[in-house]
Amino acid sequence: MVSPSGEALTPAEQTRWRKQALDWLQADLSLWARNIEKGGPIPAPACLQGLQRWRHHVHLAGVRGAAIDKLEPDERDDWRKLWLEVDKLVKRIPVP
């Protein structure tokens, strides 16, 4: 990972940014889940598309799949939990 100025981030900075990303994704996931459960303003197909994007986006490759094994154990567990929750929500989204 590199900073906007092009300098390499320290491991502590990388961990901090991953935590921030995890917090953002968890917040979005919570909103999308409420939207699906209560029939909110975001159409179900748009929620599904957004979650599918997370599953394949290059910027999330380092916190998905086998890459998770390279993280510290505490971080690893949090990311695995997020992806399990994503999978659960995807299964609950009605497909037209």
N, C-alpha and C positions, 0 to 999 in steps of 0.2 A: 504494500500500500504506500502511496505517496501523498503528500500534502498538496494543496492547491499551488504552492510555490514550487513543487517538483521535488521537495526533499523527502527522503524516506521517513516514514513514521516509526517511532519506537514501538516495541511490543506493547507497552502500556497504552500508548495512543491508539494502536490498532484495536486493543481490547475495548477501550472507551468508545470508539466509533462503532464497533460491532454491537455493544450494549445499547447505544443510542438507536441503531437500526432495528435491533430486536424490540425495543420499546415502541418505536413507531409502527412496526409491523403488527405487534400485538394489539395496539390501539386500533389500527385499521381492521384487523381481523375481528375484533370485538364489535366494531360498528357494522361490519358487513354481516356478522352473525345475527345481530339484532335486526338489521334490515331484512334479512331472509325470514327470520322467525315472525316478525310483525308485519311483513308486507310493506316495507318502507319504500321510499321514492326511487331507490336504485333497482332497476329491473334485474331479476335473477340471472339472466344471461350475462349481464355486465359484471355482476359479482363473480360469476364463474370465470369469465374471461380474465378478470384481474387476478384471481387466485392462480389460474393457469400460467399467467405471465410470471408470477413469483416463482413458480416451479421451474421456469426455464430461463429466467433473466440472468445474463452474464454477471451482473453486479452482485447477485446473490449466490454465485457458484461456490464461493469460499465458505459458505455457511449452510450448505445443502449436500445431501448425499454423503459420499465417502470423505469429502473434505472436512466434515464435522469431526472426524476422528483426529484431526490435527490440532483441534482446539483443546484448551484446558478442560478438565472434567466438569467443572461447574458450568462453564459456558456451553459445553457440548450438550449437557442435559437440557438446558434451556432451549437451545436450537432444535433439538430433537422433539421436545414438547411442542414447539411452535409448528413444526412440520406435521406432527400427528394431528394437531388441531386443524390445520389447513385441510388435511385429508378428510377429517370428519365432516368439516363444513361442506367441502366439495360434494361429498356423498349425500348431504341433506338438501342440496340445491335442486329444485325441480327443473327438469330439462323439458322444454316444450316439444 
